[in-house]
Amino acid sequence: MDARIRDMTADDCHAVATVRVRGWQFAYAGLMPQPYLDALDIEAQAARRREVFEGGRGKVVNVVAERDGEVIGWGCCGPYREDDGSPTADGELYALYLLPEHLSTGVGRALAAELTARAATAGFPVLRLWVLKENARARRFYEKAGFAADGAEEPFEVDGVLVPEVRYSRPLSATDAAAPNFG
């Protein structure tokens, strides 16, 4: 794998927005309403990402994957949030996206390993994530990374269409904190 994983900076906001929008448009085609996906706006996402990023990240970890100076992937994790927004002792993998042309190159695995290591180092006993129930590709990816569906499901609505999510969990250990850095 010839990508470098590093901490995200404010200068990465536009590139991360591009990764997120193109990642959603590819990963969720056929799973979410196409007009919604087509309307995703990189500039609006970049402005929102910049506002959130510069407003203080708190305990949220944002990392990017970079190849030949180009940001090709992004992921973030932090405290798991209950429905009311209150944090728990567990961690949550909030997002992990790649530009579609970089799928199946090892970059996603490197991002997942880095975020898992960071969550373990932060002391989270479990790392959780939500994935669209019908997103078979993502579910296989997370299962190969040691996550398993834990039985929790949640409705998620996009433009009036229900796209249910399932929760995956992975116990963390000191071994996870010592995962290799792919940077």
Residue pairs with C-beta under 8 A, 6 or more apart in sequence:
1 105
1 106
1 107
1 109
1 110
1 182
2 67
3 65
3 66
3 67
3 72
3 73
3 102
3 105
3 106
3 107
3 110
3 182
4 65
4 66
4 67
4 182
4 183
5 63
5 64
5 65
5 66
5 110
5 111
5 114
5 181
5 182
5 183
6 63
6 64
6 66
6 183
7 61
7 62
7 63
7 64
8 16
8 53
8 62
8 63
8 64
8 74
8 76
10 50
10 53
10 54
12 64
12 71
12 74
13 46
13 49
13 50
13 53
14 42
14 46
15 64
15 70
15 71
15 74
16 46
16 49
16 62
16 64
16 71
16 74
17 42
17 43
17 45
17 46
17 48
17 49
18 42
18 46
18 71
18 99
19 64
19 71
19 72
19 73
19 74
19 97
19 98
19 99
20 45
20 49
20 74
20 95
20 97
21 40
21 41
21 42
21 45
22 99
22 100
23 97
23 98
23 99
23 100
24 32
24 37
24 40
24 97
25 37
25 38
25 40
26 100
27 97
27 135
27 137
27 138
28 37
28 132
28 135
28 163
29 37
31 132
31 134
31 135
31 163
32 158
32 159
32 161
32 163
33 158
33 159
33 160
33 161
35 159
36 158
36 159
53 62
58 78
59 78
59 79
59 87
59 122
60 76
60 77
60 78
60 94
61 76
61 77
61 78
61 115
61 118
61 119
61 122
62 74
62 75
62 76
63 74
63 75
63 76
63 111
63 114
63 115
63 118
64 71
64 73
64 74
65 71
65 72
65 73
65 74
65 98
65 102
65 107
65 110
65 111
66 72
67 102
67 107
72 98
72 99
72 102
72 107
73 96
73 97
73 98
73 99
73 102
73 107
73 108
73 111
74 95
74 96
74 97
74 111
75 93
75 95
75 96
75 97
75 111
75 112
75 114
75 115
76 93
76 94
76 95
76 115
77 91
77 92
77 93
77 94
77 115
77 118
77 119
77 127
78 91
78 92
78 94
79 87
79 88
79 90
79 91
79 92
79 124
80 87
80 88
80 90
80 91
80 92
80 124
80 126
80 128
81 87
81 88
81 92
82 88
89 124
89 125
90 124
90 125
90 126
90 127
90 128
90 169
91 119
91 122
91 124
91 126
91 127
91 128
91 172
92 127
92 128
92 129
93 112
93 115
93 116
93 119
93 127
93 128
93 129
94 129
96 108
96 111
96 112
96 115
98 107
98 108
98 111
108 141
109 144
109 145
110 182
112 141
112 142
112 145
113 145
113 179
113 180
113 182
114 179
114 181
114 182
114 183
115 127
116 127
116 145
116 146
116 170
116 172
116 176
116 179
117 176
117 177
117 178
117 179
117 181
119 127
119 172
119 176
120 127
120 172
120 173
120 174
120 176
120 177
120 179
121 177
124 172
125 171
125 172
126 169
126 170
126 171
126 172
127 147
127 169
127 170
127 172
128 150
128 167
128 168
128 169
128 170
129 142
129 147
129 167
129 168
129 169
130 154
130 156
130 165
130 166
130 167
130 168
131 138
131 139
131 142
131 165
131 166
131 168
132 138
132 156
132 163
132 164
132 165
133 153
133 163
133 164
133 165
133 166
134 163
134 164
139 149
139 166
139 168
142 168
143 168
145 170
146 170
147 168
147 169
147 170
148 168
148 169
148 170
149 166
149 167
149 168
150 167
150 168
150 169
151 167
152 166
152 167
153 164
153 165
153 166
153 167
154 164
154 165
154 166
154 167
155 162
155 164
155 165
156 162
156 163
156 164
156 165
157 163
